[in-house]
Amino acid sequence: MFLRGAGQQISLILRIGNVKGKGIARDGAQRGRWPAGFGERGSPRRPITKQVSPSSPIVVLDSGLGGLTVVRAIREALPHDDVLYFGDTARLPYGSKSAETVTTFVRQIISYLRPYEPKHVVIGCNTATAMSLNAIRNDFPDLSITGVIEPGARAAAEAAGTKEYPLIGIIATEGTIRSKAYEIAIHKRRARARLLTRPTPLLVPLIEEGRSLDDPVTKMAIRQYLLPMYQRGMDVLVLGCTHYPILKPLIQRMVGAKVAVVDSAEACAEDVARRLRAVGLLRGDRGEPGDLRCFVTDNTPRFSALAARFLGMEVGEATWVNVDELYRAGEVASRL
């Protein structure tokens, strides 16, 4: 709980209206379950097809590490499914970029991974979801694509319970807050909800530096961001960035048990499971956990070291993808 004020002014918007690592390959390609015709770095050597089945992988993409919390939640909900993760570490952060730029990046990544014939694609980044989801769905009408905002908004609306005018707080990157995507999604479900929104730009760098929950700088940043929202008596707090679940234990401890803290990554995993079940694409118990394979655009040793914190397990070396390959994949897709 908060013990004293931070003495910081804040502009608020008020409106009515533990992962088990058993059987997970250090490099999914070594297990032999990835489509034939791909080289060590995953470059396609055959035409794109549309053969989706329960054994097809789930794709999760993000600007960096944050989407790994979505991967962790998906592996808990769907332990037998294979997962491809793409972290665009050479071009992060997305939060300070334009919607057009972010949409281009996401389009390139999906074009690059499309030959793996994913049965579902998750844009595991709140900023990218807010800025690009609608455009990307139009670009790839044959793919099942979702983001993290709608599931998080649904969970927040449910967590508010029976209160007629619940006070829901949202912390996220500047890009996500600026998009008002959470406000729109929550008000579709709870028109009388009052919303407090706060951009929290320091949290992602602190997390990616590997700072612990006991780090005094981390504690100070969270306290200054959340204290004004807490003092207004919020009922629900949405962690509107997939990095933030790493800090959830500390955040929950600070705001107390009376505030429901919504993890958008968990809500997203539940949504993916529901969607796959509805169309008969869940992979049944095959006696062993599914594989996880990671792709990044920069600094793979650092990624592997920090990914262990997000996933609760060692992941080994990620596959490096040159950004030029993404540009080429995007150009090829645009001509199809």
C-alpha positions in Angstrom: 0.0 0.0 0.0 1.0 3.6 -0.5 2.4 5.2 2.6 2.9 8.8 1.5 2.3 11.0 -1.5 4.8 11.5 -4.3 4.0 15.2 -4.6 3.7 15.0 -8.4 1.1 16.6 -10.6 -0.6 14.4 -13.1 -3.1 15.0 -15.9 -5.9 12.4 -15.8 -8.7 11.8 -18.2 -12.1 11.2 -16.5 -15.0 10.1 -18.6 -18.3 8.5 -18.0 -19.5 6.5 -20.6 4.7 -19.9 -12.9 5.5 -21.4 -16.5 6.6 -25.0 -16.7 9.5 -25.4 -19.2 9.3 -29.2 -19.6 9.9 -30.3 -23.2 10.3 -26.8 -24.7 13.0 -26.9 -27.2 15.9 -24.4 -27.0 15.5 -24.1 -30.7 12.1 -25.2 -32.1 13.7 -26.0 -35.5 15.8 -28.8 -33.9 12.7 -30.7 -32.9 11.7 -31.2 -36.5 8.1 -30.0 -36.3 8.5 -26.8 -38.3 7.5 -26.9 -41.9 9.9 -28.4 -44.4 11.6 -26.0 -46.8 12.9 -23.5 -44.3 16.6 -22.8 -43.7 18.3 -22.2 -40.4 17.1 -18.6 -40.3 13.6 -19.4 -41.3 13.8 -18.1 -44.9 10.9 -19.5 -47.0 11.9 -21.8 -49.9 8.5 -22.8 -51.1 5.3 -21.1 -52.1 2.9 -19.8 -49.4 0.0 -22.2 -48.8 -3.1 -22.0 -46.5 -3.1 -25.4 -44.9 -4.2 -24.5 -41.4 -4.8 -27.4 -38.9 -4.7 -27.9 -35.1 -1.0 -28.7 -35.4 -0.3 -25.3 -37.0 1.6 -22.8 -34.7 0.3 -19.7 -33.0 2.2 -16.6 -33.8 2.8 -13.8 -31.2 4.6 -10.7 -32.3 5.8 -7.6 -30.4 8.3 -4.7 -30.7 10.6 -6.4 -28.2 10.2 -8.5 -25.1 6.8 -7.6 -23.7 4.9 -10.0 -25.9 6.6 -12.9 -24.1 4.2 -12.4 -21.2 1.5 -13.3 -23.8 3.5 -16.3 -24.8 3.8 -17.4 -21.2 0.1 -17.1 -20.6 -0.7 -18.9 -23.9 1.6 -21.8 -22.9 -0.2 -22.0 -19.6 -3.6 -22.1 -21.3 -2.6 -24.2 -24.3 0.5 -26.2 -23.2 0.5 -28.5 -26.3 0.5 -25.9 -29.0 3.6 -24.7 -30.8 4.3 -21.0 -30.6 6.4 -18.7 -32.9 7.5 -15.5 -31.2 8.8 -12.5 -33.1 10.4 -9.6 -31.2 11.3 -6.6 -33.4 14.2 -5.6 -31.1 16.0 -3.6 -33.8 13.2 -1.2 -34.3 11.7 -0.7 -30.8 10.1 1.1 -29.2 6.8 1.3 -31.1 5.2 3.6 -28.6 6.8 6.8 -29.9 6.3 6.0 -33.7 3.5 6.9 -36.0 0.6 4.6 -36.7 1.7 4.3 -40.4 5.2 3.2 -39.4 4.0 0.7 -36.8 1.5 -0.8 -39.3 4.2 -1.2 -41.8 6.4 -3.0 -39.3 3.6 -5.4 -38.3 2.7 -6.1 -41.9 6.3 -7.0 -42.7 6.6 -9.4 -39.7 3.3 -11.2 -40.6 4.4 -11.5 -44.2 7.7 -13.0 -43.1 6.1 -15.6 -40.8 3.1 -16.4 -43.0 4.8 -19.3 -44.7 4.7 -21.1 -41.3 0.9 -21.3 -41.9 -0.2 -20.0 -38.4 -3.6 -20.9 -37.2 -3.8 -17.7 -35.2 -1.8 -14.5 -35.0 -1.6 -12.3 -31.9 -0.4 -8.8 -32.0 1.1 -9.0 -28.5 1.8 -5.3 -28.2 -0.8 -2.9 -27.0 0.6 0.0 -29.0 0.7 -2.1 -32.2 -2.8 -3.4 -31.5 -4.1 0.1 -31.1 -2.4 1.5 -34.1 -2.5 -1.3 -36.7 -5.0 -4.1 -35.9 -7.8 -2.9 -38.2 -5.5 -2.2 -41.1 -3.6 -5.5 -40.7 -6.9 -7.5 -40.7 -7.7 -5.9 -44.0 -4.3 -6.7 -45.4 -4.6 -10.4 -44.4 -8.3 -11.3 -44.6 -7.5 -15.1 -44.7 -5.6 -15.0 -41.3 -7.1 -15.1 -37.9 -5.6 -12.0 -36.2 -6.3 -10.5 -32.8 -4.7 -8.1 -30.4 -4.5 -7.6 -26.6 -6.7 -4.6 -26.1 -10.2 -6.0 -26.6 -9.5 -9.0 -24.2 -8.0 -6.6 -21.6 -11.0 -4.3 -21.9 -13.4 -7.2 -21.5 -11.6 -8.4 -18.4 -11.6 -4.8 -16.9 -15.3 -4.5 -17.5 -15.9 -7.8 -15.7 -13.6 -7.0 -12.9 -15.6 -3.8 -12.1 -18.4 -6.0 -10.9 -21.8 -4.5 -10.3 -20.8 -0.9 -9.6 -22.8 1.5 -11.7 -20.0 4.0 -12.1 -16.8 2.0 -11.7 -13.5 3.9 -11.7 -11.1 2.1 -14.0 -7.4 3.1 -14.3 -5.3 2.4 -17.4 -1.5 2.6 -17.5 0.3 2.1 -20.9 2.7 3.6 -23.3 2.2 7.1 -24.7 1.1 5.7 -28.1 -1.6 3.4 -26.5 -3.0 6.2 -24.3 -3.0 8.6 -27.2 -5.0 6.2 -29.4 -7.8 6.0 -26.8 -8.3 2.4 -27.8 -8.8 1.2 -24.2 -11.3 3.9 -23.5 -13.3 3.0 -26.6 -13.2 -0.7 -25.9 -14.2 -0.4 -22.2 -17.0 2.1 -22.9 -18.5 -0.4 -25.4 -19.0 -2.7 -22.4 -19.5 -0.3 -19.5 -20.8 3.0 -20.8 -20.9 4.5 -17.4 -17.4 3.7 -16.4 -15.2 6.5 -15.3 -11.6 6.2 -16.7 -8.3 7.4 -15.5 -5.5 7.1 -18.0 -1.8 7.6 -17.5 1.2 7.1 -19.8 4.0 5.4 -17.9 7.0 5.6 -20.2 9.7 4.8 -17.6 8.4 1.3 -16.9 9.4 -0.5 -20.1 13.1 0.7 -20.0 13.3 -0.3 -16.3 11.9 -3.8 -17.1 14.2 -4.2 -20.1 17.2 -3.2 -17.9 16.4 -6.2 -15.8 15.7 -4.2 -12.6 14.1 -6.3 -9.9 10.8 -5.7 -8.0 12.9 -4.7 -5.0 14.8 -2.1 -7.0 14.3 1.4 -5.4 14.1 3.2 -8.7 11.4 0.7 -9.9 9.4 1.3 -6.7 9.7 5.0 -6.9 8.5 5.1 -10.5 5.5 3.0 -9.8 4.6 5.0 -6.7 4.7 8.3 -8.6 2.7 7.0 -11.5 0.0 5.2 -9.5 -0.4 7.2 -6.3 -2.7 9.9 -7.8 -4.9 7.2 -9.4 -5.0 5.3 -6.2 -6.0 8.4 -4.2 -9.0 8.9 -6.5 -10.3 5.5 -5.4 -10.0 3.5 -8.5 -11.7 0.1 -8.5 -9.7 -1.6 -11.4 -6.2 -1.0 -12.8 -5.5 -2.2 -16.4 -1.9 -3.1 -17.2 -2.1 -1.8 -20.7 1.4 -2.9 -21.8 2.5 -6.5 -22.1 5.7 -5.6 -20.3 3.9 -4.6 -17.1 2.8 -8.1 -15.9 6.5 -8.5 -14.8 5.7 -5.8 -12.2 2.2 -7.1 -11.3 3.2 -8.5 -7.8 4.7 -5.1 -6.8 1.8 -3.1 -8.3 -0.8 -5.3 -6.6 1.0 -4.9 -3.3 1.1 -1.1 -3.7 -2.5 -0.6 -4.7 -3.9 -3.2 -2.2 -6.3 -6.1 -2.5 -9.3 -3.9 -3.1 -8.1 -2.8 -6.5 -8.4 -5.5 -9.2 -5.3 -5.5 -11.3 -6.0 -6.7 -14.9 -3.2 -8.5 -16.8 -3.9 -8.0 -20.5 -1.6 -10.9 -21.4 -3.7 -13.4 -19.4 -6.9 -12.0 -20.8 -5.4 -12.4 -24.3 -4.4 -16.0 -23.8 -8.0 -16.9 -22.6 -9.4 -15.1 -25.7 -7.0 -17.1 -28.1 -8.0 -20.4 -26.4 -11.7 -19.6 -26.7 -11.4 -18.7 -30.4 -9.4 -21.8 -31.3 -11.8 -24.0 -29.4 -14.8 -22.5 -31.3 -13.3 -23.4 -34.7 -11.9 -26.8 -33.7 -8.2 -25.8 -33.9 -7.1 -26.6 -30.4 -4.2 -29.1 -30.4 -5.1 -32.0 -28.0 -2.8 -33.6 -25.5 -0.1 -35.3 -27.5 1.9 -36.4 -24.5 4.4 -33.6 -24.5 4.5 -29.8 -24.4 4.5 -27.7 -27.6 7.6 -26.0 -28.9 8.6 -22.4 -28.7 10.7 -20.7 -31.3 11.8 -17.1 -31.1 12.9 -14.7 -33.8 14.5 -11.3 -33.2 15.9 -8.5 -35.3 18.8 -7.5 -33.0 20.9 -8.5 -30.1 20.0 -12.2 -29.6 22.2 -12.9 -26.6 20.6 -10.1 -24.6 17.2 -11.2 -25.7 17.8 -14.8 -24.5 19.0 -13.5 -21.1 16.1 -11.2 -20.5 13.5 -13.6 -22.0 14.1 -16.0 -19.1 12.7 -13.4 -16.8 9.5 -13.0 -18.9 9.0 -16.7 -19.4 10.3 -18.2 -16.2 12.5 -20.6 -18.1 15.6 -20.6 -20.3 14.9 -20.3 -24.0 18.3 -20.6 -25.6 19.4 -18.6 -28.6 16.8 -16.8 -30.8 16.9 -16.8 -34.6 18.2 -13.5 -35.9 16.3 -12.0 -38.8 17.9 -9.1 -40.8 15.5 -6.2 -41.1 16.2 -6.2 -44.8 14.5 -9.6 -45.0 11.4 -8.1 -43.4 11.3 -5.3 -46.0 11.6 -7.9 -48.8 8.8 -10.0 -47.3 6.6 -7.0 -47.1 7.3 -6.1 -50.7 6.6 -9.6 -51.9 3.3 -9.8 -49.9 2.2 -6.4 -51.4 2.4 -7.9 -54.9 0.4 -11.0 -54.2 
